[in-house]
Amino acid sequence: MGNTAKIAVVVPCYRVKQQVLDVIQNIGPEVGWIICVDDACPDGSGQWIEARARDPRISVIHLPENLGVGGAVMTGYRAALQVGADVIVKLDGDGQMDPKLIPAFVRPVAEGRADYVKGNRFFNLEDVKRMPVIRLIGNTALSFFAKFSTGYWDILDPTNGYTAIQAKVLRVLPLEKISQRWFFETDMLFRLNTVRAVVMDIPMTAVYDREKSNLSISRVITEFLLKHMRNYCKRIFYNYFLRNFSIASIELLIGVALTAFGVIFSIIKWRQSVELGHYASAGTVMIGALSIIIGFELLLAFLNEDMRSTPHVPLQGRLQ
């Protein structure tokens, strides 16, 4: 597993007082630093850790105000970079993530096969059956939209917070721009794609006990959809027009133009035929129909190119 890799674990702490000590105690000796970030926890998770944990690897950061899980993780990331970690693992403090999996998450990063590794709770069908229905539906929908917005078509479970990242790759990301609230895992993937980092899924089993999620699906669904749309537009512009221009770029431009023309032309001619009381000519129908069909085919071709362009060469090997 890259025995020389220096590993830090970041544990965001917000209302995890009952579980966090067990999580910390199960972190193995391969980890050099355990950075707990108290996100202005009303239960005093940080003080609870300081008063009862005796592991010398532990340090606690107390945030004066609640930044959200993303903001807490970014604070922990910066601290891990300062102490000189090579691989930084993010592990929730609510007990849903098994610390014994840390070596499996670190290995692909330490060996240079991936820049970012994340958990996938959908790999084992038996685990999927045990997942609460609302979480299963929500994560399935988010996985679909995340494929478009992040460009990582071969991964699932984008909101999974069990992750490991190479420090050199983390340094090139604009941490100050990454979403600080619940959208941050997906926003991380979007940012990673803009620098062409390789992301890998690791099968894992989540533990669902008595803990209550702080995330309300109904409250964030509209926000998530809007942010997915924003990131998708930004990713397409960055990857296909600003940094590169390829046949896929042309397919997208012509496909959008033809489809839009066909739809608008057809609607106008249909309204005219209704107002005048006679059928549109066969030629008129063909112009609209062919424009839509050809445009749609070009958009499908672009989508195919986008799926094939998922990064496969790790970024860390190209960084100093």
Secondary structure as the mmCIF struct_conf table of DSSP 4:
data_model
#
loop_
_struct_conf.conf_type_id
_struct_conf.id
_struct_conf.beg_label_comp_id
_struct_conf.beg_label_asym_id
_struct_conf.beg_label_seq_id
_struct_conf.end_label_comp_id
_struct_conf.end_label_asym_id
_struct_conf.end_label_seq_id
TURN_TY1_P TURN_TY1_P1 ASN A 3 THR A 4
STRN STRN1 ILE A 7 CYS A 13
BEND BEND1 TYR A 14 ARG A 15
TURN_TY1_P TURN_TY1_P2 LYS A 17 GLN A 19
HELX_RH_AL_P HELX_RH_AL_P1 VAL A 20 GLN A 25
TURN_TY1_P TURN_TY1_P3 ASN A 26 ASN A 26
TURN_TY1_P TURN_TY1_P4 PRO A 29 GLU A 30
BEND BEND2 GLY A 32 GLY A 32
STRN STRN2 TRP A 33 ASP A 38
BEND BEND3 ALA A 40 ALA A 40
TURN_TY1_P TURN_TY1_P5 PRO A 42 ASP A 43
HELX_RH_AL_P HELX_RH_AL_P2 SER A 45 ARG A 52
TURN_TY1_P TURN_TY1_P6 PRO A 56 ARG A 57
STRN STRN3 ILE A 58 HIS A 62
BEND BEND4 PRO A 64 GLU A 65
HELX_RH_AL_P HELX_RH_AL_P3 GLY A 68 VAL A 83
TURN_TY1_P TURN_TY1_P7 GLY A 84 GLY A 84
BEND BEND5 ASP A 86 ASP A 86
STRN STRN4 VAL A 87 LYS A 90
BEND BEND6 GLY A 93 GLY A 95
BEND BEND7 MET A 97 MET A 97
HELX_RH_3T_P HELX_RH_3T_P1 PRO A 99 LEU A 101
HELX_RH_AL_P HELX_RH_AL_P4 ILE A 102 ALA A 110
TURN_TY1_P TURN_TY1_P8 GLU A 111 GLY A 112
BEND BEND8 ARG A 113 ARG A 113
BEND BEND9 ASP A 115 ASP A 115
STRN STRN5 TYR A 116 ASN A 120
TURN_TY1_P TURN_TY1_P9 ARG A 121 PHE A 122
BEND BEND10 PHE A 123 ASN A 124
HELX_RH_AL_P HELX_RH_AL_P5 LEU A 125 ARG A 130
BEND BEND11 MET A 131 MET A 131
HELX_RH_AL_P HELX_RH_AL_P6 VAL A 133 THR A 150
TURN_TY1_P TURN_TY1_P10 TRP A 153 ASP A 154
TURN_TY1_P TURN_TY1_P11 PRO A 158 THR A 159
STRN STRN6 THR A 163 GLN A 166
HELX_RH_AL_P HELX_RH_AL_P7 ALA A 167 ARG A 171
TURN_TY1_P TURN_TY1_P12 VAL A 172 VAL A 172
BEND BEND12 LEU A 173 LEU A 173
HELX_RH_3T_P HELX_RH_3T_P2 LEU A 175 LYS A 177
BEND BEND13 ILE A 178 ILE A 178
BEND BEND14 GLN A 180 ARG A 181
TURN_TY1_P TURN_TY1_P13 TRP A 182 PHE A 183
HELX_RH_AL_P HELX_RH_AL_P8 PHE A 184 THR A 194
TURN_TY1_P TURN_TY1_P14 VAL A 195 ARG A 196
STRN STRN7 VAL A 199 PRO A 203
BEND BEND15 ASP A 209 ARG A 210
BEND BEND16 ASN A 214 ASN A 214
HELX_RH_AL_P HELX_RH_AL_P9 ILE A 217 PHE A 237
HELX_RH_PI_P HELX_RH_PI_P1 TYR A 238 LEU A 242
BEND BEND17 ARG A 243 ARG A 243
HELX_RH_AL_P HELX_RH_AL_P10 ILE A 247 LEU A 276
TURN_TY1_P TURN_TY1_P15 GLY A 277 GLY A 277
BEND BEND18 HIS A 278 HIS A 278
HELX_LH_PP_P HELX_LH_PP_P1 TYR A 279 SER A 281
HELX_RH_AL_P HELX_RH_AL_P11 ALA A 282 ARG A 308
TURN_TY1_P TURN_TY1_P16 SER A 309 SER A 309
BEND BEND19 THR A 310 THR A 310
BEND BEND20 VAL A 313 VAL A 313
BEND BEND21 LEU A 315 LEU A 315
HELX_RH_3T_P HELX_RH_3T_P3 GLN A 316 ARG A 318
#
